[in-house]
Amino acid sequence: MCMGFGCNACGVIGCRIIESPRERLIAILTNSFVPCNGRFPTLIAVITMFFVASLSFGSGLGACLILTVVIVLGVTMTLLMSKLLSKTVLKGMPSSFILELPPYRRPKIGSVIVRSILDRTIFVLGRAIVVAAPAGLLIWVLANVDVGGVSILTHCTDFCDPFGRLLGIDGVIVMAFILGFPANEIVIPIILMTYMAQGSLMDYDSLAQLHQILIENGWTWQTALSTMLLCLFHFPCGTTCLTIKKETGSWKWTGAAFLLPTLVGIILCLLLNGILGIIF
């Protein structure tokens, strides 16, 4: 789980140290419940713009506290879902963990560096390229090919809009998460590209500029809250899904790892939107 905060794909690989196949599978299925580095920029930006920007002092501390609450929510959900899986579809006797400490041996720095590069960096980057190349082409086609004078991407966002409204967001945000499957880092650029009706991914110069664009397109603090929930709980990225397939050898469990956090995020957004609708 701790490795998942850096990269969920590396976290899944790290589950190899668990000897029990059942418990290894539980750890793999729940690894995406904690935010990886790709999701932290989105979470921090939304927190800063909509929840602490109005504070005249202590905004940094406020953002830190809110982000800590988000992380604790992810860890709590990881433990709850692990418990639920161990009591239902993956029932079994819990195994004991015994760690034998071997005699200390001086590490070989060169060997450690080489194995880390081959087993971690190149392995993960290779799979990221396999996913990113076709996804980049798809995003370009959706944004630049028109049907009836309107881009395919606009048609898709209009189609997703009713479902997005149920979650407290809009169709643009829904499509941004779907098209962000290759990498969580591109969710905000896709949102900007769609709102600004551009044909390529866009970045922002400052949080103030981003905040102004989002406000002009109907964002409120409720939209921001639902977006944060979906950012925390949604399907793992393409690289992580490929890694799960390799580690489990099953598309069934890969699909389960894809659906589990997604369903949790949808249910929480539906509940949040329903409760806020009653209150306000």
C-alpha positions as CSV (number, residue, x, y, z in Angstrom):
1,M,0.0,0.0,0.0
2,C,2.8,2.4,0.9
3,M,4.5,1.8,-2.5
4,G,1.2,2.6,-4.1
5,F,1.5,6.2,-3.0
6,G,4.4,6.5,-5.5
7,C,3.0,4.3,-8.2
8,N,0.2,1.8,-8.1
9,A,1.9,-0.4,-10.7
10,C,5.0,-0.6,-8.5
11,G,2.7,-1.3,-5.5
12,V,1.2,-4.3,-7.4
13,I,4.7,-5.6,-8.2
14,G,5.6,-5.2,-4.5
15,C,2.8,-7.6,-3.6
16,R,5.1,-10.5,-4.8
17,I,6.6,-10.7,-1.3
18,I,3.3,-12.0,0.1
19,E,3.5,-15.8,0.2
20,S,-0.3,-16.5,0.5
21,P,-1.9,-16.3,-3.0
22,R,-5.2,-15.3,-1.4
23,E,-3.7,-12.4,0.6
24,R,-1.5,-11.4,-2.3
25,L,-4.6,-11.1,-4.5
26,I,-6.4,-9.0,-1.9
27,A,-3.5,-6.6,-1.7
28,I,-3.4,-6.3,-5.5
29,L,-7.1,-5.6,-5.8
30,T,-7.1,-2.9,-3.1
31,N,-3.8,-1.2,-4.1
32,S,-5.5,1.5,-6.2
33,F,-7.5,2.8,-3.3
34,V,-4.5,5.0,-2.2
35,P,-3.6,8.0,-4.5
36,C,-0.5,7.6,-6.6
37,N,1.8,10.5,-7.7
38,G,-0.4,11.0,-10.8
39,R,-3.4,11.9,-8.7
40,F,-1.7,14.1,-6.1
41,P,-1.3,17.1,-8.4
42,T,-5.1,17.1,-9.2
43,L,-6.0,16.7,-5.5
44,I,-3.7,19.4,-4.3
45,A,-4.8,21.8,-7.1
46,V,-8.5,21.3,-6.3
47,I,-8.0,21.6,-2.6
48,T,-6.0,24.8,-3.0
49,M,-8.4,26.5,-5.4
50,F,-11.7,25.6,-3.8
51,F,-11.1,25.0,-0.1
52,V,-8.1,27.0,1.2
53,A,-7.6,29.8,-1.4
54,S,-9.9,32.2,0.5
55,L,-7.9,31.9,3.7
56,S,-5.8,35.0,4.4
57,F,-3.2,32.9,6.4
58,G,-2.5,29.3,7.1
59,S,-3.5,28.2,3.6
60,G,-0.6,25.9,3.3
61,L,-1.4,24.2,6.6
62,G,-5.1,24.0,5.6
63,A,-4.2,22.3,2.3
64,C,-2.0,19.9,4.2
65,L,-4.7,19.0,6.7
66,I,-7.3,18.4,4.0
67,L,-4.9,16.3,1.9
68,T,-4.1,14.3,5.0
69,V,-7.8,13.6,5.5
70,V,-8.1,12.5,1.9
71,I,-5.1,10.1,2.3
72,V,-6.5,8.7,5.5
73,L,-9.8,8.1,3.7
74,G,-8.0,6.2,1.0
75,V,-6.1,4.1,3.6
76,T,-9.3,3.4,5.6
77,M,-11.1,2.3,2.4
78,T,-8.2,0.0,1.5
79,L,-8.4,-1.7,4.9
80,L,-12.2,-1.9,4.8
81,M,-12.3,-3.4,1.3
82,S,-9.5,-5.8,2.2
83,K,-11.6,-7.0,5.2
84,L,-14.7,-7.3,3.0
85,L,-12.9,-9.3,0.3
86,S,-11.4,-11.6,3.0
87,K,-14.9,-12.3,4.4
88,T,-16.6,-12.8,1.0
89,V,-15.2,-13.8,-2.4
90,L,-11.7,-14.5,-1.0
91,K,-12.4,-16.2,2.2
92,G,-9.7,-18.4,3.8
93,M,-7.6,-18.9,6.8
94,P,-5.2,-15.9,7.5
95,S,-1.6,-16.8,7.2
96,S,1.1,-15.9,9.8
97,F,4.0,-13.8,8.7
98,I,7.5,-15.0,9.8
99,L,10.6,-13.0,8.8
100,E,13.9,-14.7,9.2
101,L,16.9,-12.3,9.3
102,P,19.8,-13.7,7.4
103,P,23.4,-12.8,8.2
104,Y,24.2,-9.3,7.2
105,R,25.9,-8.9,3.8
106,R,27.3,-5.7,2.4
107,P,25.1,-4.6,-0.5
108,K,26.5,-4.4,-4.0
109,I,25.6,-0.9,-5.1
110,G,26.1,-1.5,-8.8
111,S,23.8,-4.6,-8.7
112,V,21.1,-2.8,-6.8
113,I,21.1,0.1,-9.3
114,V,21.0,-2.2,-12.3
115,R,18.2,-4.4,-10.9
116,S,16.2,-1.4,-9.9
117,I,16.5,0.2,-13.4
118,L,15.6,-3.1,-15.2
119,D,12.9,-4.4,-12.8
120,R,11.2,-1.2,-11.9
121,T,11.9,1.8,-14.1
122,I,12.2,0.3,-17.6
123,F,9.5,-2.3,-16.8
124,V,6.9,0.3,-15.8
125,L,7.9,2.9,-18.5
126,G,7.7,0.2,-21.2
127,R,4.1,-0.6,-20.2
128,A,3.2,3.1,-19.9
129,I,4.4,3.6,-23.5
130,V,2.3,0.6,-24.7
131,V,-0.8,2.3,-23.2
132,A,0.0,5.9,-23.8
133,A,0.7,5.8,-27.6
134,P,-2.8,4.5,-28.8
135,A,-4.6,6.6,-26.1
136,G,-2.9,9.8,-27.3
137,L,-4.0,9.0,-30.8
138,L,-7.6,8.4,-29.6
139,I,-7.7,11.7,-27.7
140,W,-6.5,13.6,-30.8
141,V,-9.1,12.0,-33.0
142,L,-11.9,12.7,-30.6
143,A,-10.9,16.3,-30.2
144,N,-10.2,17.0,-33.9
145,V,-12.7,15.0,-35.9
146,D,-16.1,16.7,-36.3
147,V,-19.5,15.0,-36.8
148,G,-22.3,17.4,-37.7
149,G,-20.1,20.4,-37.1
150,V,-19.2,19.3,-33.5
151,S,-16.2,17.3,-32.4
152,I,-16.7,13.7,-31.4
153,L,-15.4,14.6,-27.9
154,T,-18.3,17.1,-27.5
155,H,-20.8,14.5,-28.5
156,C,-19.3,12.1,-25.9
157,T,-19.3,14.8,-23.1
158,D,-23.0,15.6,-23.9
159,F,-23.9,11.9,-23.7
160,C,-22.1,11.5,-20.3
161,D,-23.5,14.7,-18.9
162,P,-26.8,13.3,-17.4
163,F,-24.8,10.6,-15.5
164,G,-22.2,13.2,-14.4
165,R,-24.9,15.4,-13.0
166,L,-26.0,12.4,-10.8
167,L,-22.5,12.3,-9.4
168,G,-22.3,16.1,-8.8
169,I,-20.0,16.8,-11.8
170,D,-20.6,17.2,-15.6
171,G,-19.9,15.2,-18.7
172,V,-16.6,16.8,-19.4
173,I,-15.2,15.6,-16.1
174,V,-16.5,12.1,-16.7
175,M,-14.8,11.9,-20.1
176,A,-11.6,13.4,-18.6
177,F,-11.4,10.5,-16.2
178,I,-12.2,8.0,-18.9
179,L,-9.7,9.4,-21.4
180,G,-7.2,9.8,-18.5
181,F,-6.9,6.0,-18.3
182,P,-3.4,6.0,-19.7
183,A,-2.1,8.4,-17.0
184,N,-3.9,10.2,-14.2
185,E,-1.7,13.3,-14.8
186,I,-3.7,14.2,-18.0
187,V,-7.1,14.5,-16.4
188,I,-6.9,18.3,-15.8
189,P,-5.3,19.0,-19.2
190,I,-8.2,17.0,-20.9
191,I,-10.8,19.1,-18.9
192,L,-9.1,22.3,-20.0
193,M,-8.9,21.1,-23.6
194,T,-12.6,20.3,-23.6
195,Y,-13.8,23.5,-21.9
196,M,-11.6,25.6,-24.2
197,A,-12.7,23.7,-27.3
198,Q,-9.0,23.1,-28.3
199,G,-7.6,20.3,-30.4
200,S,-4.7,19.3,-28.1
201,L,-4.1,18.9,-24.4
202,M,-3.7,22.2,-22.5
203,D,-1.8,23.1,-19.4
204,Y,-2.4,26.1,-17.1
205,D,0.0,28.9,-16.2
206,S,-1.3,29.4,-12.6
207,L,-3.9,28.0,-10.2
208,A,-5.7,31.4,-10.5
209,Q,-6.1,31.0,-14.2
210,L,-7.3,27.4,-13.8
211,H,-9.7,28.4,-11.1
212,Q,-11.2,31.1,-13.3
213,I,-11.7,28.7,-16.2
214,L,-13.4,26.1,-14.0
215,I,-15.6,28.7,-12.3
216,E,-16.7,30.0,-15.7
217,N,-17.7,26.5,-16.7
218,G,-20.0,25.9,-13.7
219,W,-17.7,24.5,-11.0
220,T,-18.7,24.9,-7.4
221,W,-17.2,23.6,-4.2
222,Q,-19.6,20.7,-4.5
223,T,-18.2,19.9,-8.0
224,A,-14.7,20.1,-6.6
225,L,-15.6,17.7,-3.7
226,S,-17.1,15.1,-6.1
227,T,-14.1,15.4,-8.4
228,M,-11.8,14.8,-5.5
229,L,-13.7,11.7,-4.5
230,L,-13.6,10.4,-8.1
231,C,-9.9,11.2,-8.3
232,L,-9.3,9.2,-5.1
233,F,-11.6,6.3,-6.0
234,H,-11.6,5.3,-9.7
235,F,-10.1,2.6,-11.9
236,P,-6.3,2.2,-11.9
237,C,-4.4,3.5,-14.9
238,G,-3.5,1.5,-17.9
239,T,0.0,0.6,-16.8
240,T,-1.3,-0.7,-13.5
241,C,-4.0,-2.8,-15.2
242,L,-1.4,-4.4,-17.4
243,T,0.7,-5.1,-14.4
244,I,-2.2,-6.6,-12.5
245,K,-2.8,-8.9,-15.6
246,K,0.8,-10.1,-15.5
247,E,0.9,-10.6,-11.8
248,T,-2.5,-12.5,-11.5
249,G,-2.5,-14.0,-15.0
250,S,-6.2,-13.4,-15.2
251,W,-8.3,-10.8,-17.0
252,K,-11.1,-11.6,-14.5
253,W,-9.1,-10.3,-11.6
254,T,-7.9,-7.4,-13.7
255,G,-11.5,-6.5,-14.3
256,A,-12.3,-6.8,-10.6
257,A,-9.4,-4.5,-9.8
258,F,-10.8,-2.0,-12.4
259,L,-14.4,-2.1,-11.2
260,L,-13.9,-2.2,-7.4
261,P,-12.5,1.3,-6.8
262,T,-14.7,2.7,-9.6
263,L,-17.9,1.4,-8.0
264,V,-16.8,2.7,-4.6
265,G,-16.2,6.2,-6.1
266,I,-19.6,6.2,-7.9
267,I,-21.5,5.1,-4.8
268,L,-19.8,7.7,-2.6
269,C,-20.4,10.5,-5.2
270,L,-24.1,9.5,-5.5
271,L,-24.5,9.5,-1.7
272,L,-22.6,12.8,-1.4
273,N,-24.7,14.5,-4.1
274,G,-27.9,13.1,-2.6
275,I,-27.1,14.3,0.9
276,L,-26.0,17.8,-0.3
277,G,-29.1,18.0,-2.5
278,I,-31.3,17.5,0.6
279,I,-29.3,19.9,2.8
280,F,-29.0,22.7,0.2
